[in-house]
Amino acid sequence: MVDMMIADTPYKIELYALLSLRAALRMEVAGLKGRGKSAYSIAKQELGVKGNKQKVLDQVNQMIQSMKEQQQGEA
């Protein structure tokens, strides 16, 4: 089953962007590559993370988890 999300707040928009980036990073870690700029280079540039692809993916996962925990704490 696919979870649906409506990105109608700044929080949800930022979370959706991170989730999309994570999906692309997962594919790159698995060896798949698309056209254009890699998700790895986008993550390093936009998020300021460092390391190899797996370490960058781990850091993005931590960011997503932190955002979800922060949102639950506010609710």
PAZAPA-4460 file (N, C-alpha, C; in steps of 0.05 Angstrom, whole numbers, plus 32768, in hexadecimal, padded with zeros to 4 digits):
% residues 75
    n_x    n_y    n_z   ca_x   ca_y   ca_z    c_x    c_y    c_z   seq   type   mol
   8011   7FE8   8000   8000   8000   8000   8012   8019   8000     1      M     A
   800A   802D   7FF1   801A   8045   7FEF   800D   805A   8001     2      V     A
   801E   8067   8011   8015   807D   8022   8012   8095   8011     3      D     A
   7FFC   80A4   8016   7FF7   80BD   8007   7FFD   80D4   801A     4      M     A
   8008   80E9   800E   800E   8100   801E   8008   8119   800D     5      M     A
   7FFA   812C   8019   7FF4   8145   800C   8007   8159   8018     6      I     A
   8019   8164   8007   802D   8178   8010   8021   8194   800F     7      A     A
   8013   819B   8025   8005   81B4   8025   800F   81C7   803B     8      D     A
   8025   81BF   8048   8032   81D1   805C   8050   81D1   8056     9      T     A
   805E   81E5   8060   807B   81E6   805C   8089   81CD   8067    10      P     A
   8080   81C3   807E   808B   81AA   8089   8088   8193   8076    11      Y     A
   806F   818F   806C   806A   8179   805A   8079   817B   8040    12      K     A
   807C   8193   8036   808B   8198   801D   80A9   8190   8021    13      I     A
   80B4   8198   8037   80D0   8192   803D   80D3   8174   8042    14      E     A
   80C0   8167   8050   80C1   814A   8054   80BF   813B   803A    15      L     A
   80AD   8144   8029   80A9   8137   800F   80C3   8138   7FFE    16      Y     A
   80D0   814F   7FFF   80E9   8153   7FF0   80FF   8140   7FFA    17      A     A
   8100   813D   8015   8114   812B   8020   810D   810E   801A    18      L     A
   80F4   8107   801A   80EB   80EB   8014   80F2   80E5   7FF7    19      L     A
   80EE   80F8   7FE5   80F4   80F4   7FC9   8112   80F1   7FC5    20      S     A
   8122   8102   7FD2   813F   8100   7FD1   8149   80E5   7FDC    21      L     A
   813C   80DC   7FF2   8144   80C2   7FFD   813F   80AB   7FEA    22      R     A
   8128   80AC   7FDC   8122   8097   7FC9   8137   8096   7FB2    23      A     A
   813E   80AD   7FA8   8152   80AE   7F93   816E   80A5   7F9E    24      A     A
   8175   80AD   7FB6   818E   80A4   7FC2   818F   8086   7FC5    25      L     A
   8178   807A   7FCD   8177   805D   7FD1   817D   804F   7FB6    26      R     A
   8172   805A   7FA1   8177   804E   7F86   8195   8050   7F7F    27      M     A
   81A0   8068   7F85   81BD   806C   7F7E   81CF   8059   7F8F    28      E     A
   81C8   8055   7FA8   81D7   8043   7FB9   81D6   8026   7FAE    29      V     A
   81BF   801F   7FA2   81BB   8005   7F97   81C8   8002   7F7B    30      A     A
   81D2   8018   7F71   81E1   8017   7F57   81D2   8022   7F40    31      G     A
   81BA   802B   7F43   81AA   8036   7F2D   81B0   8053   7F2A    32      L     A
   81B2   805D   7F12   81B8   8079   7F0E   81A6   8083   7EF8    33      K     A
   819C   809B   7EFC   818B   80A8   7EE9   819A   80BE   7ED9    34      G     A
   818B   80CE   7ECB   8197   80E4   7EBD   8199   80FC   7ECF    35      R     A
   81A9   810E   7EC7   81AB   8127   7ED5   81BC   8125   7EEE    36      G     A
   81B9   8139   7EFF   81C8   813B   7F18   81C0   8124   7F2B    37      K     A
   81D3   8118   7F38   81CD   8102   7F4A   81C1   810C   7F64    38      S     A
   81B1   80FB   7F70   81A5   8101   7F8A   81BB   8105   7F9F    39      A     A
   81D0   80F6   7F9D   81E7   80F8   7FAF   81F3   8114   7FAE    40      Y     A
   81F7   811F   7F96   8202   813A   7F94   81EE   814F   7F9E    41      S     A
   81D5   814B   7F98   81C0   815E   7FA2   81BF   815E   7FC0    42      I     A
   81C0   8147   7FCD   81BF   8145   7FEA   81D7   8153   7FF6    43      A     A
   81EF   814E   7FEA   8207   815B   7FF5   8205   8179   7FF2    44      K     A
   81FC   8183   7FDC   81FB   819F   7FD7   81E5   81AD   7FE7    45      Q     A
   81CD   81A3   7FE7   81B6   81B0   7FF3   81B4   81AB   8011    46      E     A
   81BD   8194   801B   81BA   818E   8037   81D4   8191   8046    47      L     A
   81EA   8193   8038   8204   8197   8045   820F   817E   8053    48      G     A
   8206   8166   804A   820F   814D   8056   8229   8144   8048    49      V     A
   8238   8133   8055   8251   812A   804A   8253   810C   804D    50      K     A
   8264   8100   803D   8269   80E3   803F   8262   80D5   8025    51      G     A
   8264   80BB   8025   825E   80AB   800D   823F   80A9   800A    52      N     A
   8236   809C   7FF6   8219   809B   7FF0   820A   808F   8007    53      K     A
   8214   8079   8013   8206   806C   8029   8204   807F   8042    54      Q     A
   821A   808C   8048   821A   809E   805F   8207   80B6   805A    55      K     A
   8206   80C0   8042   81F4   80D6   803B   81D7   80CC   803E    56      V     A
   81D1   80B4   8035   81B7   80A9   8037   81AF   80A6   8055    57      L     A
   81C2   809C   8065   81BD   809A   8082   81B7   80B5   808F    58      D     A
   81C5   80CA   8087   81C0   80E4   8091   81A5   80EF   8089    59      Q     A
   819D   80EA   8070   8183   80F2   8067   816D   80E3   8077    60      V     A
   8171   80C9   807C   815E   80BA   808C   815C   80C6   80A8    61      N     A
   8172   80CF   80B4   8171   80DB   80CE   8162   80F6   80CD    62      Q     A
   8165   8105   80B8   8157   811F   80B5   8139   811A   80B4    63      M     A
   8131   8106   80A4   8114   80FF   80A1   8109   80F7   80BD    64      I     A
   8118   80E5   80CA   810F   80DC   80E5   810C   80F3   80F8    65      Q     A
   811F   8105   80F8   811E   811C   810A   8106   812E   8104    66      S     A
   8101   8132   80EA   80EA   8143   80E3   80D0   8136   80EC    67      M     A
   80CE   811C   80E9   80B5   810E   80F2   80B2   810F   8110    68      K     A
   80C8   810B   811F   80C7   810D   813C   80C0   8129   8145    69      E     A
   80CB   813D   8138   80C5   8159   8140   80A8   815F   813B    70      Q     A
   809D   8156   8125   8081   815B   811E   806F   814E   8132    71      Q     A
   8076   8135   813A   8065   8127   814D   8066   8134   8169    72      Q     A
   807D   8140   816F   807F   814E   8189   806F   8167   818A    73      G     A
   806A   8173   8172   805A   818C   8171   803C   8187   8170    74      E     A
   8035   816E   8168   8019   8168   8165   800B   8163   817F    75      A     A
***
